[in-house]
Amino acid sequence: MFLENLVFDAAQPQVRGHFWEQALGTQTLTDEPDIVETRLSVDGGPTLDLCFQQVSDPRLPSPRLHLDLHAGGDQAATVQRLLDLGATPLDIGQGDVPWVVLADPEGHPFCVMEEREAYRDTGPIAAIPVLGDDPARDAAFWAGLTGWQEYAGTAPQSLRDPSGRGPILEFLVADEPKAGKNQLHLDLRLEAGDDLAAVLERVEALGAVRIDHDWGDLPWTSLQDPSGNEFCFLPSSSS
């Protein structure tokens, strides 16, 4: 299976989706009132789709996942461009740090990072921090799902696409217990020939938990990783 989507809960998908599309320079795939999809392609690296789906209550005060943006060598100019697009400064108690914390138009935090050698060839998204209870365990879990490889980044544990390009998955310790559903989650696509039942048996043995829900009959399978962060399996494109 492979990592395909970054899925954002949004009150107004077109507002939030259009902001991020302009912020990242991505390619429009779908632009509807209840869903916006836009594609991030990194030369020689992975392709990831950002999907903004309409939900009734998308905000969580302390999200377990967020985006860290690459400033392209000029952090101040990047911050100003994002402010001009509709971002706002945000104080989450970060104190005196070299990165800048902003909120997107729906109030969700993200960071504009200072220049780091570890972020070479990431594209506009430098990293996707994933907070949990045990970074080593969570990194091993996600490496088993995605095939992404251990990377010598700046977080306690990091993974990167085997190409050595594109965003970094960074695993850090959460300061607080998880409360409610994350407003950002990852989707993985099964490969042709993958048997869903066998895949579920394997990932449950690694610590995943299936989510019981009353959302009706859906084409994807919803789960939580060992730290309780939501993710989904999508059927193979040949299904």
C-alpha positions as YAML, in Angstrom:
chain: A
units: angstrom
residues:
- id: 1
  name: MET
  ca: [0.00, 0.00, 0.00]
- id: 2
  name: PHE
  ca: [1.15, 3.58, -0.41]
- id: 3
  name: LEU
  ca: [0.50, 6.96, 1.16]
- id: 4
  name: GLU
  ca: [-1.89, 8.84, -1.15]
- id: 5
  name: ASN
  ca: [-3.88, 11.55, 0.66]
- id: 6
  name: LEU
  ca: [-3.62, 14.18, 3.36]
- id: 7
  name: VAL
  ca: [-7.26, 14.63, 4.41]
- id: 8
  name: PHE
  ca: [-8.38, 17.83, 6.16]
- id: 9
  name: ASP
  ca: [-11.72, 18.35, 7.90]
- id: 10
  name: ALA
  ca: [-13.14, 21.71, 6.87]
- id: 11
  name: ALA
  ca: [-16.23, 23.77, 7.63]
- id: 12
  name: GLN
  ca: [-15.89, 25.43, 4.21]
- id: 13
  name: PRO
  ca: [-13.76, 23.21, 1.96]
- id: 14
  name: GLN
  ca: [-13.44, 25.79, -0.81]
- id: 15
  name: VAL
  ca: [-12.18, 28.47, 1.60]
- id: 16
  name: ARG
  ca: [-9.65, 26.22, 3.27]
- id: 17
  name: GLY
  ca: [-8.76, 24.28, 0.13]
- id: 18
  name: HIS
  ca: [-8.19, 27.36, -2.02]
- id: 19
  name: PHE
  ca: [-5.91, 28.84, 0.65]
- id: 20
  name: TRP
  ca: [-3.73, 25.76, 0.74]
- id: 21
  name: GLU
  ca: [-3.73, 25.38, -3.02]
- id: 22
  name: GLN
  ca: [-2.34, 28.91, -3.37]
- id: 23
  name: ALA
  ca: [0.03, 28.45, -0.43]
- id: 24
  name: LEU
  ca: [1.57, 25.28, -1.88]
- id: 25
  name: GLY
  ca: [1.17, 25.84, -5.62]
- id: 26
  name: THR
  ca: [-0.69, 22.57, -6.12]
- id: 27
  name: GLN
  ca: [-2.88, 21.36, -9.01]
- id: 28
  name: THR
  ca: [-6.69, 21.42, -8.74]
- id: 29
  name: LEU
  ca: [-8.37, 18.02, -9.03]
- id: 30
  name: THR
  ca: [-11.85, 18.66, -7.57]
- id: 31
  name: ASP
  ca: [-13.49, 21.95, -6.63]
- id: 32
  name: GLU
  ca: [-16.97, 21.44, -5.18]
- id: 33
  name: PRO
  ca: [-18.74, 23.10, -2.22]
- id: 34
  name: ASP
  ca: [-18.38, 19.97, -0.07]
- id: 35
  name: ILE
  ca: [-14.94, 18.77, -1.23]
- id: 36
  name: VAL
  ca: [-11.77, 20.24, -2.70]
- id: 37
  name: GLU
  ca: [-8.88, 18.05, -3.85]
- id: 38
  name: THR
  ca: [-5.52, 19.37, -4.99]
- id: 39
  name: ARG
  ca: [-2.32, 17.53, -5.97]
- id: 40
  name: LEU
  ca: [1.20, 18.09, -4.69]
- id: 41
  name: SER
  ca: [3.88, 16.62, -6.96]
- id: 42
  name: VAL
  ca: [7.55, 16.63, -5.96]
- id: 43
  name: ASP
  ca: [10.02, 16.18, -8.84]
- id: 44
  name: GLY
  ca: [11.56, 12.73, -8.51]
- id: 45
  name: GLY
  ca: [9.55, 12.10, -5.36]
- id: 46
  name: PRO
  ca: [6.05, 11.23, -4.17]
- id: 47
  name: THR
  ca: [2.72, 12.60, -5.31]
- id: 48
  name: LEU
  ca: [0.27, 13.45, -2.52]
- id: 49
  name: ASP
  ca: [-3.31, 14.67, -2.82]
- id: 50
  name: LEU
  ca: [-4.64, 17.15, -0.27]
- id: 51
  name: CYS
  ca: [-8.36, 16.56, 0.27]
- id: 52
  name: PHE
  ca: [-10.58, 19.04, 2.11]
- id: 53
  name: GLN
  ca: [-13.83, 17.37, 3.16]
- id: 54
  name: GLN
  ca: [-16.80, 19.14, 4.70]
- id: 55
  name: VAL
  ca: [-17.56, 18.25, 8.32]
- id: 56
  name: SER
  ca: [-19.77, 19.98, 10.85]
- id: 57
  name: ASP
  ca: [-17.17, 20.59, 13.59]
- id: 58
  name: PRO
  ca: [-13.65, 20.40, 12.19]
- id: 59
  name: ARG
  ca: [-11.65, 22.24, 14.84]
- id: 60
  name: LEU
  ca: [-9.54, 20.58, 17.51]
- id: 61
  name: PRO
  ca: [-7.52, 22.83, 19.84]
- id: 62
  name: SER
  ca: [-4.36, 20.67, 19.85]
- id: 63
  name: PRO
  ca: [-4.17, 18.70, 16.61]
- id: 64
  name: ARG
  ca: [-1.89, 15.68, 16.58]
- id: 65
  name: LEU
  ca: [-0.93, 16.31, 12.94]
- id: 66
  name: HIS
  ca: [-0.12, 19.57, 11.20]
- id: 67
  name: LEU
  ca: [1.99, 20.88, 8.33]
- id: 68
  name: ASP
  ca: [5.45, 22.43, 8.54]
- id: 69
  name: LEU
  ca: [6.19, 24.50, 5.44]
- id: 70
  name: HIS
  ca: [9.53, 25.00, 3.71]
- id: 71
  name: ALA
  ca: [10.30, 28.71, 3.45]
- id: 72
  name: GLY
  ca: [12.41, 28.40, 0.31]
- id: 73
  name: GLY
  ca: [15.31, 30.34, 1.78]
- id: 74
  name: ASP
  ca: [13.33, 33.43, 2.78]
- id: 75
  name: GLN
  ca: [11.20, 32.81, 5.84]
- id: 76
  name: ALA
  ca: [10.03, 36.41, 6.26]
- id: 77
  name: ALA
  ca: [8.86, 36.67, 2.64]
- id: 78
  name: THR
  ca: [7.10, 33.31, 2.86]
- id: 79
  name: VAL
  ca: [5.30, 34.33, 6.04]
- id: 80
  name: GLN
  ca: [4.19, 37.62, 4.47]
- id: 81
  name: ARG
  ca: [2.89, 35.82, 1.37]
- id: 82
  name: LEU
  ca: [0.84, 33.47, 3.55]
- id: 83
  name: LEU
  ca: [-0.54, 36.37, 5.58]
- id: 84
  name: ASP
  ca: [-1.57, 38.05, 2.33]
- id: 85
  name: LEU
  ca: [-3.40, 34.85, 1.35]
- id: 86
  name: GLY
  ca: [-5.44, 34.88, 4.58]
- id: 87
  name: ALA
  ca: [-3.29, 33.26, 7.27]
- id: 88
  name: THR
  ca: [-3.08, 34.90, 10.70]
- id: 89
  name: PRO
  ca: [-0.36, 34.92, 13.40]
- id: 90
  name: LEU
  ca: [-0.99, 32.38, 16.14]
- id: 91
  name: ASP
  ca: [0.37, 32.06, 19.67]
- id: 92
  name: ILE
  ca: [0.14, 28.50, 20.97]
- id: 93
  name: GLY
  ca: [2.70, 29.10, 23.68]
- id: 94
  name: GLN
  ca: [5.63, 28.38, 21.39]
- id: 95
  name: GLY
  ca: [7.82, 31.04, 22.99]
- id: 96
  name: ASP
  ca: [11.10, 32.08, 21.36]
- id: 97
  name: VAL
  ca: [11.52, 29.58, 18.51]
- id: 98
  name: PRO
  ca: [13.11, 29.94, 15.05]
- id: 99
  name: TRP
  ca: [9.93, 28.91, 13.23]
- id: 100
  name: VAL
  ca: [6.77, 30.99, 12.78]
- id: 101
  name: VAL
  ca: [3.35, 29.66, 13.82]
- id: 102
  name: LEU
  ca: [0.37, 30.74, 11.75]
- id: 103
  name: ALA
  ca: [-3.27, 29.71, 11.44]
- id: 104
  name: ASP
  ca: [-5.01, 28.97, 8.16]
- id: 105
  name: PRO
  ca: [-8.39, 30.65, 7.38]
- id: 106
  name: GLU
  ca: [-10.25, 28.15, 9.58]
- id: 107
  name: GLY
  ca: [-7.92, 28.63, 12.54]
- id: 108
  name: HIS
  ca: [-5.82, 25.48, 12.19]
- id: 109
  name: PRO
  ca: [-2.15, 25.90, 13.12]
- id: 110
  name: PHE
  ca: [0.81, 25.30, 10.84]
- id: 111
  name: CYS
  ca: [4.45, 26.35, 10.93]
- id: 112
  name: VAL
  ca: [6.80, 28.11, 8.53]
- id: 113
  name: MET
  ca: [10.18, 26.61, 9.26]
- id: 114
  name: GLU
  ca: [13.60, 28.17, 9.33]
- id: 115
  name: GLU
  ca: [16.17, 26.86, 6.85]
- id: 116
  name: ARG
  ca: [17.40, 23.36, 7.76]
- id: 117
  name: GLU
  ca: [19.66, 21.01, 5.85]
- id: 118
  name: ALA
  ca: [17.24, 18.20, 6.74]
- id: 119
  name: TYR
  ca: [14.57, 19.88, 4.60]
- id: 120
  name: ARG
  ca: [16.52, 19.75, 1.36]
- id: 121
  name: ASP
  ca: [14.37, 18.59, -1.59]
- id: 122
  name: THR
  ca: [11.14, 18.42, 0.41]
- id: 123
  name: GLY
  ca: [9.10, 20.69, -1.80]
- id: 124
  name: PRO
  ca: [6.72, 23.23, -0.20]
- id: 125
  name: ILE
  ca: [5.76, 20.91, 2.69]
- id: 126
  name: ALA
  ca: [8.90, 20.34, 4.75]
- id: 127
  name: ALA
  ca: [7.38, 17.93, 7.23]
- id: 128
  name: ILE
  ca: [4.20, 16.43, 8.65]
- id: 129
  name: PRO
  ca: [4.69, 16.15, 12.42]
- id: 130
  name: VAL
  ca: [2.75, 13.26, 13.98]
- id: 131
  name: LEU
  ca: [2.35, 13.42, 17.76]
- id: 132
  name: GLY
  ca: [1.88, 10.27, 19.77]
- id: 133
  name: ASP
  ca: [2.82, 8.30, 22.85]
- id: 134
  name: ASP
  ca: [5.92, 6.51, 21.53]
- id: 135
  name: PRO
  ca: [7.76, 7.98, 18.50]
- id: 136
  name: ALA
  ca: [9.92, 4.88, 17.91]
- id: 137
  name: ARG
  ca: [6.91, 2.56, 17.95]
- id: 138
  name: ASP
  ca: [4.81, 4.87, 15.78]
- id: 139
  name: ALA
  ca: [7.60, 5.34, 13.23]
- id: 140
  name: ALA
  ca: [8.07, 1.58, 12.96]
- id: 141
  name: PHE
  ca: [4.30, 1.17, 12.48]
- id: 142
  name: TRP
  ca: [4.12, 3.76, 9.70]
- id: 143
  name: ALA
  ca: [7.25, 2.45, 8.00]
- id: 144
  name: GLY
  ca: [5.54, -0.94, 7.84]
- id: 145
  name: LEU
  ca: [2.46, 0.59, 6.23]
- id: 146
  name: THR
  ca: [4.03, 2.99, 3.76]
- id: 147
  name: GLY
  ca: [7.45, 1.58, 2.90]
- id: 148
  name: TRP
  ca: [8.92, 4.98, 3.82]
- id: 149
  name: GLN
  ca: [12.41, 4.70, 5.25]
- id: 150
  name: GLU
  ca: [14.16, 5.90, 8.39]
- id: 151
  name: TYR
  ca: [15.60, 9.36, 7.87]
- id: 152
  name: ALA
  ca: [18.14, 11.32, 9.91]
- id: 153
  name: GLY
  ca: [15.97, 14.38, 10.44]
- id: 154
  name: THR
  ca: [15.62, 16.65, 13.46]
- id: 155
  name: ALA
  ca: [12.72, 14.86, 15.18]
- id: 156
  name: PRO
  ca: [13.13, 11.90, 17.56]
- id: 157
  name: GLN
  ca: [12.09, 9.62, 14.66]
- id: 158
  name: SER
  ca: [11.60, 10.51, 10.99]
- id: 159
  name: LEU
  ca: [10.55, 8.70, 7.81]
- id: 160
  name: ARG
  ca: [10.88, 9.70, 4.18]
- id: 161
  name: ASP
  ca: [9.85, 8.37, 0.79]
- id: 162
  name: PRO
  ca: [12.52, 5.98, -0.60]
- id: 163
  name: SER
  ca: [13.31, 8.56, -3.30]
- id: 164
  name: GLY
  ca: [14.84, 10.77, -0.60]
- id: 165
  name: ARG
  ca: [12.61, 13.61, -1.73]
- id: 166
  name: GLY
  ca: [9.32, 15.09, -0.59]
- id: 167
  name: PRO
  ca: [7.88, 15.79, 2.88]
- id: 168
  name: ILE
  ca: [9.22, 14.10, 6.01]
- id: 169
  name: LEU
  ca: [6.99, 12.28, 8.48]
- id: 170
  name: GLU
  ca: [8.24, 13.40, 11.90]
- id: 171
  name: PHE
  ca: [7.22, 11.47, 15.04]
- id: 172
  name: LEU
  ca: [7.22, 13.36, 18.34]
- id: 173
  name: VAL
  ca: [5.87, 12.87, 21.85]
- id: 174
  name: ALA
  ca: [2.47, 14.45, 22.50]
- id: 175
  name: ASP
  ca: [2.29, 16.78, 25.50]
- id: 176
  name: GLU
  ca: [-1.35, 15.99, 26.19]
- id: 177
  name: PRO
  ca: [-3.67, 12.98, 25.88]
- id: 178
  name: LYS
  ca: [-5.57, 12.80, 22.60]
- id: 179
  name: ALA
  ca: [-9.03, 14.36, 22.79]
- id: 180
  name: GLY
  ca: [-11.45, 13.93, 19.90]
- id: 181
  name: LYS
  ca: [-10.87, 13.23, 16.24]
- id: 182
  name: ASN
  ca: [-7.84, 14.73, 14.47]
- id: 183
  name: GLN
  ca: [-8.75, 17.35, 11.87]
- id: 184
  name: LEU
  ca: [-5.99, 16.00, 9.59]
- id: 185
  name: HIS
  ca: [-5.40, 12.35, 8.79]
- id: 186
  name: LEU
  ca: [-3.57, 10.17, 6.26]
- id: 187
  name: ASP
  ca: [-5.08, 7.85, 3.64]
- id: 188
  name: LEU
  ca: [-3.28, 4.85, 2.21]
- id: 189
  name: ARG
  ca: [-4.19, 3.16, -1.06]
- id: 190
  name: LEU
  ca: [-4.07, -0.63, -1.34]
- id: 191
  name: GLU
  ca: [-2.05, -2.02, -4.23]
- id: 192
  name: ALA
  ca: [-3.70, -4.16, -6.91]
- id: 193
  name: GLY
  ca: [-3.94, -7.69, -5.58]
- id: 194
  name: ASP
  ca: [-3.86, -6.70, -1.91]
- id: 195
  name: ASP
  ca: [-6.41, -8.58, 0.16]
- id: 196
  name: LEU
  ca: [-8.07, -6.17, 2.60]
- id: 197
  name: ALA
  ca: [-8.77, -8.86, 5.21]
- id: 198
  name: ALA
  ca: [-5.14, -9.98, 5.18]
- id: 199
  name: VAL
  ca: [-3.89, -6.38, 5.33]
- id: 200
  name: LEU
  ca: [-6.16, -5.63, 8.28]
- id: 201
  name: GLU
  ca: [-4.97, -8.72, 10.12]
- id: 202
  name: ARG
  ca: [-1.35, -7.64, 9.61]
- id: 203
  name: VAL
  ca: [-1.80, -4.02, 10.68]
- id: 204
  name: GLU
  ca: [-3.89, -4.97, 13.69]
- id: 205
  name: ALA
  ca: [-1.04, -7.22, 14.77]
- id: 206
  name: LEU
  ca: [1.18, -4.11, 14.54]
- id: 207
  name: GLY
  ca: [-1.15, -2.18, 16.86]
- id: 208
  name: ALA
  ca: [-3.83, -0.65, 14.62]
- id: 209
  name: VAL
  ca: [-7.44, -0.56, 15.82]
- id: 210
  name: ARG
  ca: [-10.48, -0.49, 13.56]
- id: 211
  name: ILE
  ca: [-12.91, 2.36, 14.22]
- id: 212
  name: ASP
  ca: [-16.53, 1.42, 14.87]
- id: 213
  name: HIS
  ca: [-18.79, 4.02, 13.28]
- id: 214
  name: ASP
  ca: [-22.35, 4.68, 12.14]
- id: 215
  name: TRP
  ca: [-21.38, 6.58, 8.97]
- id: 216
  name: GLY
  ca: [-23.04, 4.08, 6.65]
- id: 217
  name: ASP
  ca: [-21.47, 1.87, 3.99]
- id: 218
  name: LEU
  ca: [-18.20, 3.52, 2.94]
- id: 219
  name: PRO
  ca: [-15.64, 2.43, 0.33]
- id: 220
  name: TRP
  ca: [-12.76, 2.96, 2.75]
- id: 221
  name: THR
  ca: [-11.80, 1.38, 6.08]
- id: 222
  name: SER
  ca: [-11.17, 3.67, 9.07]
- id: 223
  name: LEU
  ca: [-8.56, 2.80, 11.69]
- id: 224
  name: GLN
  ca: [-6.35, 4.30, 14.40]
- id: 225
  name: ASP
  ca: [-2.60, 3.86, 14.72]
- id: 226
  name: PRO
  ca: [-1.10, 2.68, 18.05]
- id: 227
  name: SER
  ca: [-1.27, 6.26, 19.41]
- id: 228
  name: GLY
  ca: [-4.93, 6.69, 18.40]
- id: 229
  name: ASN
  ca: [-4.33, 8.84, 15.30]
- id: 230
  name: GLU
  ca: [-6.90, 8.17, 12.60]
- id: 231
  name: PHE
  ca: [-6.05, 6.90, 9.11]
- id: 232
  name: CYS
  ca: [-7.92, 5.15, 6.29]
- id: 233
  name: PHE
  ca: [-7.32, 2.35, 3.82]
- id: 234
  name: LEU
  ca: [-8.67, 3.06, 0.34]
- id: 235
  name: PRO
  ca: [-9.41, 0.20, -2.07]
- id: 236
  name: SER
  ca: [-6.93, -0.38, -4.88]
- id: 237
  name: SER
  ca: [-7.57, 1.71, -7.98]
- id: 238
  name: SER
  ca: [-8.36, -1.50, -9.88]
- id: 239
  name: SER
  ca: [-11.11, -2.50, -7.41]
...
